[in-house]
Amino acid sequence: MISFGHAEENSIVGFLLAELSESKKYSFIVDLYVNPEFRKKRIATKLFERYVNECRNKKINFVI
């Protein structure tokens, strides 16, 4: 399991949680959430990009 968070104004306003199997070389997102007050700021996009980069670094072949 891996997770990423995004903080603004000293609070976590978004997060991404994903299951990751390095032995089977796949990963999938379990949950992605951004507080409604902070939407339209590309926070989910930034979290997703961090997730994809982490998968690439770990040589994950399939991201579902």
All heavy atoms as an XYZ file, in Angstrom:
534
protein
N       0.856     -1.169      0.000
C       0.000      0.000      0.000
C       0.902      1.232      0.000
O       1.892      1.282      0.725
C      -0.884     -0.030      1.240
C      -1.980      0.982      1.264
S      -3.427      0.658      0.260
C      -4.094     -0.821      0.927
N       0.557      2.200     -0.829
C       1.270      3.474     -0.830
C       0.249      4.608     -0.731
O      -0.918      4.435     -1.104
C       2.162      3.662     -2.077
C       1.344      3.633     -3.372
C       3.274      2.655     -2.127
C       2.131      3.993     -4.605
N       0.696      5.729     -0.213
C      -0.210      6.873     -0.107
C       0.562      8.167     -0.316
O       1.760      8.243     -0.045
C      -0.907      6.882      1.256
O       0.044      7.033      2.283
N      -0.145      9.150     -0.826
C       0.392     10.486     -1.018
C      -0.634     11.472     -0.496
O      -1.838     11.266     -0.655
C       0.637     10.778     -2.505
C       1.599      9.837     -3.154
C       1.146      8.787     -3.931
C       2.961      9.991     -2.976
C       2.023      7.910     -4.527
C       3.856      9.117     -3.572
C       3.389      8.080     -4.351
N      -0.168     12.530      0.109
C      -1.072     13.562      0.597
C      -0.662     14.924      0.068
O       0.477     15.125     -0.365
N      -1.596     15.848      0.094
C      -1.331     17.229     -0.307
C      -1.851     18.143      0.798
O      -3.010     18.041      1.193
C      -2.027     17.558     -1.630
C      -1.724     18.933     -2.117
N      -0.641     19.194     -2.920
C      -2.339     20.117     -1.903
C      -0.612     20.493     -3.186
N      -1.637     21.072     -2.578
N      -0.979     19.028      1.281
C      -1.360     19.924      2.371
C      -1.363     21.373      1.898
O      -0.523     21.780      1.095
C      -0.396     19.770      3.538
N      -2.326     22.106      2.392
C      -2.415     23.556      2.205
C      -3.020     24.124      3.475
O      -3.852     23.487      4.106
C      -3.287     23.914      0.997
C      -2.618     23.650     -0.334
C      -3.357     24.267     -1.509
O      -4.225     25.139     -1.293
O      -3.056     23.860     -2.636
N      -2.602     25.302      3.814
C      -3.121     25.965      5.018
C      -2.979     25.080      6.262
O      -3.877     24.982      7.092
C      -4.577     26.388      4.805
C      -4.773     27.345      3.640
C      -6.213     27.707      3.388
O      -7.076     27.395      4.225
O      -6.478     28.298      2.338
N      -1.845     24.373      6.360
C      -1.523     23.509      7.501
C      -2.502     22.356      7.702
O      -2.658     21.860      8.815
C      -1.399     24.327      8.790
C      -0.232     25.288      8.733
O       0.823     24.948      8.208
N      -0.423     26.478      9.260
N      -3.188     21.955      6.639
C      -4.119     20.819      6.711
C      -3.971     19.960      5.462
O      -3.675     20.471      4.384
C      -5.567     21.308      6.785
O      -5.786     22.043      7.945
N      -4.211     18.676      5.631
C      -4.243     17.790      4.464
C      -5.570     18.025      3.748
O      -6.633     17.889      4.353
C      -4.080     16.318      4.872
C      -2.708     16.159      5.488
C      -4.316     15.404      3.688
C      -2.153     14.803      5.562
N      -5.481     18.396      2.477
C      -6.689     18.702      1.711
C      -6.950     17.682      0.613
O      -7.996     17.726     -0.041
C      -6.634     20.127      1.121
C      -6.549     21.157      2.241
C      -5.480     20.290      0.149
N      -6.012     16.753      0.410
C      -6.210     15.714     -0.593
C      -5.287     14.546     -0.334
O      -4.232     14.700      0.295
N      -5.694     13.376     -0.827
C      -4.836     12.198     -0.684
C      -5.135     11.191     -1.779
O      -6.208     11.213     -2.399
C      -5.006     11.537      0.691
C      -6.350     10.901      0.905
C      -6.598      9.597      0.520
C      -7.376     11.620      1.496
C      -7.844      9.011      0.717
C      -8.623     11.055      1.699
C      -8.854      9.742      1.306
N      -4.167     10.331     -2.018
C      -4.312      9.202     -2.938
C      -3.799      7.975     -2.203
O      -2.729      8.013     -1.593
C      -3.497      9.439     -4.208
C      -3.602      8.352     -5.274
C      -3.496      8.972     -6.662
C      -2.556      7.274     -5.115
N      -4.552      6.900     -2.249
C      -4.197      5.628     -1.626
C      -4.235      4.564     -2.713
O      -5.213      4.487     -3.471
C      -5.192      5.297     -0.518
C      -4.996      4.010      0.255
C      -3.687      4.057      1.031
C      -6.161      3.789      1.203
N      -3.172      3.770     -2.809
C      -3.098      2.761     -3.865
C      -2.516      1.456     -3.334
O      -1.690      1.450     -2.427
C      -2.256      3.260     -5.023
N      -2.963      0.386     -3.919
C      -2.404     -0.948     -3.654
C      -1.293     -1.158     -4.667
O      -1.442     -0.835     -5.846
C      -3.488     -2.010     -3.815
C      -3.064     -3.393     -3.426
C      -2.803     -3.529     -1.933
O      -3.572     -2.962     -1.138
O      -1.825     -4.203     -1.577
N      -0.175     -1.707     -4.218
C       0.968     -1.896     -5.089
C       1.574     -3.262     -4.828
O       1.829     -3.611     -3.679
C       1.991     -0.795     -4.799
C       3.177     -0.725     -5.724
C       3.445      0.731     -6.071
C       4.386     -1.311     -5.051
N       1.752     -4.033     -5.889
C       2.398     -5.336     -5.765
C       3.683     -5.309     -6.588
O       3.641     -5.401     -7.817
C       1.483     -6.453     -6.265
O       2.183     -7.681     -6.283
N       4.807     -5.146     -5.897
C       6.080     -5.121     -6.617
C       6.423     -6.490     -7.194
O       7.016     -6.571     -8.261
C       7.189     -4.630     -5.699
C       7.042     -3.156     -5.364
C       8.211     -2.615     -4.582
O       9.326     -2.606     -5.135
O       7.988     -2.192     -3.437
N       6.031     -7.554     -6.523
C       6.347     -8.894     -7.020
C       5.552     -9.238     -8.286
O       6.063     -9.884     -9.190
C       6.090     -9.945     -5.946
O       4.711     -9.978     -5.604
N       4.305     -8.758     -8.368
C       3.470     -9.043     -9.542
C       3.476     -7.890    -10.541
O       2.869     -7.977    -11.594
C       2.048     -9.357     -9.110
C       1.972    -10.635     -8.308
C       0.548    -10.959     -7.916
C       0.515    -12.234     -7.080
N      -0.834    -12.563     -6.646
N       4.129     -6.787    -10.179
C       4.327     -5.638    -11.065
C       3.031     -4.977    -11.506
O       2.849     -4.648    -12.666
C       5.156     -6.038    -12.296
C       6.511     -6.596    -11.960
C       7.381     -5.531    -11.362
C       8.785     -6.063    -11.115
N       9.553     -5.193    -10.275
N       2.107     -4.761    -10.550
C       0.894     -4.015    -10.870
C       0.500     -3.131     -9.693
O       0.950     -3.322     -8.572
C      -0.262     -4.939    -11.244
C      -0.891     -5.648    -10.069
C      -1.928     -5.055     -9.352
C      -0.458     -6.898     -9.677
C      -2.506     -5.691     -8.269
C      -1.029     -7.549     -8.597
C      -2.049     -6.937     -7.895
O      -2.608     -7.559     -6.820
N      -0.339     -2.156     -9.983
C      -0.840     -1.267     -8.950
C      -2.206     -0.741     -9.362
O      -2.504     -0.652    -10.555
C       0.134     -0.097     -8.744
O      -0.345      0.762     -7.730
N      -3.020     -0.397     -8.371
C      -4.312      0.229     -8.660
C      -4.674      1.197     -7.542
O      -4.288      1.024     -6.390
C      -5.421     -0.805     -8.864
C      -5.661     -1.708     -7.687
C      -6.577     -1.369     -6.698
C      -4.969     -2.899     -7.572
C      -6.799     -2.208     -5.621
C      -5.185     -3.751     -6.500
C      -6.103     -3.401     -5.514
N      -5.395      2.242     -7.932
C      -5.808      3.267     -6.977
C      -7.000      2.757     -6.182
O      -7.973      2.275     -6.753
C      -6.159      4.574     -7.701
C      -4.910      5.147     -8.361
C      -6.768      5.592     -6.731
C      -5.162      6.359     -9.222
N      -6.912      2.864     -4.880
C      -7.987      2.472     -3.982
C      -8.886      3.672     -3.683
O     -10.112      3.560     -3.655
C      -7.418      1.876     -2.667
C      -8.517      1.592     -1.673
C      -6.583      0.643     -2.956
N      -8.262      4.837     -3.474
C      -9.038      6.024     -3.138
C      -8.268      7.270     -3.555
O      -7.036      7.311     -3.449
C      -9.310      6.064     -1.637
C     -10.528      6.891     -1.259
O     -11.163      7.469     -2.154
O     -10.826      6.953     -0.053
N      -8.992      8.259     -4.032
C      -8.435      9.565     -4.376
C      -9.463     10.600     -3.965
O     -10.624     10.524     -4.386
C      -8.155      9.650     -5.879
C      -7.708     11.003     -6.440
C      -6.398     11.442     -5.822
C      -7.568     10.915     -7.945
N      -9.046     11.537     -3.116
C     -10.000     12.521     -2.592
C      -9.335     13.881     -2.464
O      -8.177     13.980     -2.051
C     -10.500     12.100     -1.212
C     -11.435     13.113     -0.590
C     -12.765     13.193     -0.983
C     -10.966     14.016      0.353
C     -13.611     14.139     -0.432
C     -11.814     14.966      0.914
C     -13.129     15.023      0.515
O     -13.974     15.959      1.049
N     -10.101     14.922     -2.821
C      -9.695     16.308     -2.591
C     -10.874     17.019     -1.947
O     -12.010     16.924     -2.437
C      -9.279     17.008     -3.903
C      -8.959     18.476     -3.656
C      -8.085     16.297     -4.544
N     -10.600     17.731     -0.860
C     -11.624     18.509     -0.178
C     -12.304     19.440     -1.189
O     -11.619     20.116     -1.959
C     -10.952     19.322      0.936
C     -11.913     20.129      1.758
O     -12.810     20.785      1.238
N     -11.709     20.112      3.053
N     -13.639     19.487     -1.202
C     -14.346     20.314     -2.185
C     -13.897     21.779     -2.226
O     -13.897     22.399     -3.289
C     -15.811     20.210     -1.756
C     -15.900     18.898     -1.052
C     -14.572     18.731     -0.362
N     -13.489     22.330     -1.099
C     -13.048     23.728     -1.070
C     -11.740     23.952     -1.828
O     -11.406     25.091     -2.160
C     -12.874     24.194      0.374
C     -14.164     24.238      1.161
C     -13.935     24.606      2.622
O     -12.900     25.245      2.920
O     -14.795     24.257      3.441
N     -10.997     22.862     -2.117
C      -9.698     22.975     -2.771
C      -9.693     22.354     -4.166
O      -8.627     22.208     -4.766
C      -8.618     22.340     -1.892
C      -8.388     23.103     -0.631
C      -9.131     22.828      0.504
C      -7.450     24.109     -0.576
C      -8.926     23.533      1.681
C      -7.224     24.827      0.585
C      -7.973     24.544      1.718
N     -10.825     22.004     -4.683
C     -10.895     21.440     -6.028
C     -10.667     22.526     -7.074
O     -10.704     23.701     -6.771
C     -12.242     20.745     -6.225
C     -12.333     19.521     -5.333
C     -13.599     18.759     -5.491
N     -13.599     17.657     -4.520
C     -14.653     16.936     -4.232
N     -15.802     17.164     -4.826
N     -14.567     15.970     -3.340
N     -10.403     22.113     -8.285
C     -10.094     23.015     -9.413
C      -8.717     23.665     -9.261
O      -8.453     24.702     -9.838
C     -11.161     24.108     -9.588
C     -12.568     23.606     -9.736
C     -12.790     23.013    -11.089
C     -14.261     22.633    -11.231
N     -14.529     21.917    -12.413
N      -7.846     23.028     -8.462
C      -6.482     23.537     -8.280
C      -5.450     22.516     -8.752
O      -4.279     22.620     -8.405
C      -6.228     23.874     -6.805
C      -7.039     25.029     -6.291
C      -6.621     25.360     -4.871
C      -7.314     26.613     -4.392
N      -6.810     27.014     -3.072
N      -5.887     21.511     -9.478
C      -5.016     20.464    -10.036
C      -4.363     19.600     -8.949
O      -3.354     18.950     -9.181
C      -3.969     21.056    -10.963
C      -4.556     21.780    -12.170
C      -3.540     22.291    -13.159
N      -2.459     21.394    -13.450
C      -2.477     20.404    -14.357
N      -3.554     20.193    -15.065
N      -1.419     19.650    -14.554
N      -4.940     19.569     -7.763
C      -4.378     18.764     -6.677
C      -4.472     17.281     -7.012
O      -3.501     16.539     -6.839
C      -5.066     19.093     -5.341
C      -4.721     20.525     -4.935
C      -4.669     18.102     -4.252
C      -5.498     21.056     -3.750
N      -5.612     16.826     -7.509
C      -5.766     15.410     -7.877
C      -4.788     15.039     -8.991
O      -4.197     13.951     -8.972
C      -7.202     15.121     -8.301
N      -4.595     15.937     -9.939
C      -3.641     15.686    -11.020
C      -2.233     15.539    -10.470
O      -1.493     14.624    -10.855
C      -3.693     16.835    -12.051
O      -5.012     16.905    -12.583
C      -2.699     16.618    -13.173
N      -1.845     16.408     -9.556
C      -0.510     16.333     -8.954
C      -0.331     15.034     -8.168
O       0.728     14.395     -8.244
C      -0.266     17.535     -8.050
C      -0.149     18.828     -8.814
C      -0.075     20.009     -7.869
C      -0.143     21.320     -8.631
N      -0.247     22.472     -7.754
N      -1.358     14.631     -7.431
C      -1.284     13.371     -6.687
C      -1.151     12.189     -7.638
O      -0.347     11.275     -7.414
C      -2.530     13.201     -5.811
C      -2.633     14.145     -4.615
C      -4.036     14.095     -4.029
C      -1.594     13.784     -3.560
N      -1.940     12.205     -8.715
C      -1.882     11.119     -9.692
C      -0.508     11.068    -10.368
O       0.053      9.983    -10.566
C      -2.997     11.276    -10.734
C      -3.029     10.155    -11.723
C      -3.539      8.915    -11.366
C      -2.541     10.324    -12.996
C      -3.562      7.861    -12.275
C      -2.563      9.286    -13.914
C      -3.073      8.055    -13.556
N       0.045     12.214    -10.721
C       1.371     12.244    -11.346
C       2.440     11.698    -10.408
O       3.330     10.963    -10.840
C       1.708     13.666    -11.786
C       0.910     14.111    -12.992
C       1.054     15.590    -13.320
O       1.643     16.354    -12.503
O       0.565     15.989    -14.396
N       2.360     12.031     -9.119
C       3.304     11.473     -8.139
C       3.169      9.955     -8.072
O       4.169      9.225     -7.988
C       3.074     12.080     -6.759
C       3.569     13.510     -6.654
C       3.300     14.117     -5.304
N       3.918     13.353     -4.211
C       3.570     13.475     -2.942
N       2.626     14.330     -2.584
N       4.159     12.747     -2.023
N       1.926      9.482     -8.100
C       1.656      8.035     -8.067
C       2.256      7.334     -9.288
O       2.952      6.322     -9.154
C       0.150      7.824     -7.978
C      -0.332      6.446     -8.312
C      -0.005      5.356     -7.513
C      -1.137      6.223     -9.422
C      -0.460      4.086     -7.814
C      -1.605      4.963     -9.728
C      -1.261      3.896     -8.928
O      -1.713      2.642     -9.232
N       2.013      7.867    -10.467
C       2.543      7.259    -11.693
C       4.069      7.263    -11.673
O       4.700      6.256    -12.031
C       1.995      7.972    -12.952
C       2.723      7.525    -14.209
C       0.498      7.717    -13.092
N       4.672      8.346    -11.233
C       6.142      8.391    -11.141
C       6.676      7.366    -10.165
O       7.698      6.724    -10.427
C       6.605      9.798    -10.754
C       6.475     10.778    -11.887
O       6.497     10.409    -13.059
N       6.326     12.046    -11.543
N       5.996      7.180     -9.047
C       6.417      6.160     -8.076
C       6.324      4.766     -8.692
O       7.219      3.935     -8.501
C       5.558      6.252     -6.814
C       5.950      5.289     -5.726
C       7.279      5.621     -5.070
O       7.780      6.754     -5.224
O       7.820      4.730     -4.394
N       5.258      4.509     -9.441
C       5.120      3.211    -10.116
C       6.253      3.005    -11.120
O       6.824      1.915    -11.196
C       3.770      3.118    -10.811
S       2.373      2.950     -9.677
N       6.565      4.034    -11.874
C       7.675      3.927    -12.833
C       8.984      3.643    -12.114
O       9.773      2.803    -12.560
C       7.798      5.214    -13.643
C       6.736      5.372    -14.683
C       6.946      6.640    -15.500
N       5.871      6.772    -16.475
C       5.293      7.912    -16.784
N       5.684      9.043    -16.211
N       4.325      7.948    -17.669
N       9.238      4.337    -11.014
C      10.473      4.124    -10.257
C      10.577      2.709     -9.717
O      11.670      2.170     -9.580
C      10.574      5.119     -9.097
C      10.818      6.535     -9.565
O      11.298      6.757    -10.676
N      10.474      7.495     -8.736
N       9.441      2.107     -9.406
C       9.424      0.746     -8.868
C       9.274     -0.305     -9.971
O       9.087     -1.483     -9.696
C       8.303      0.596     -7.844
C       8.551      1.425     -6.595
C       7.466      1.160     -5.575
C       7.729      1.923     -4.293
N       8.845      1.416     -3.532
N       9.329      0.149    -11.232
C       9.230     -0.754    -12.401
C       7.916     -1.516    -12.449
O       7.862     -2.702    -12.801
C      10.407     -1.733    -12.435
C      11.770     -1.088    -12.328
C      12.172     -0.412    -13.597
C      13.636     -0.006    -13.585
N      13.886      1.392    -13.462
N       6.833     -0.840    -12.068
C       5.501     -1.455    -12.121
C       5.033     -1.422    -13.578
O       5.013     -0.362    -14.201
C       4.521     -0.696    -11.216
C       5.004     -0.701     -9.765
C       3.106     -1.238    -11.341
C       5.113     -2.063     -9.126
N       4.637     -2.574    -14.113
C       4.259     -2.676    -15.520
C       2.816     -2.290    -15.793
O       2.492     -1.803    -16.874
C       4.478     -4.099    -16.019
C       5.942     -4.484    -15.999
O       6.817     -3.654    -16.224
N       6.219     -5.735    -15.723
N       1.919     -2.530    -14.842
C       0.503     -2.280    -15.059
C      -0.056     -1.378    -13.965
O       0.071     -1.671    -12.794
C      -0.294     -3.590    -15.065
C       0.111     -4.523    -16.170
C       0.934     -5.597    -15.909
C      -0.335     -4.304    -17.461
C       1.324     -6.460    -16.926
C       0.055     -5.158    -18.486
C       0.886     -6.230    -18.216
N      -0.639     -0.277    -14.388
C      -1.341      0.613    -13.469
C      -2.789      0.590    -13.891
O      -3.140      0.955    -14.999
C      -0.771      2.054    -13.543
C      -1.559      2.981    -12.654
C       0.702      2.056    -13.162
N      -3.643      0.105    -12.994
C      -5.063     -0.095    -13.299
C      -5.857      1.032    -12.712
O      -5.685      1.403    -11.577
C      -5.542     -1.438    -12.745
C      -4.666     -2.559    -13.316
C      -7.011     -1.674    -13.064
C      -4.858     -3.889    -12.642
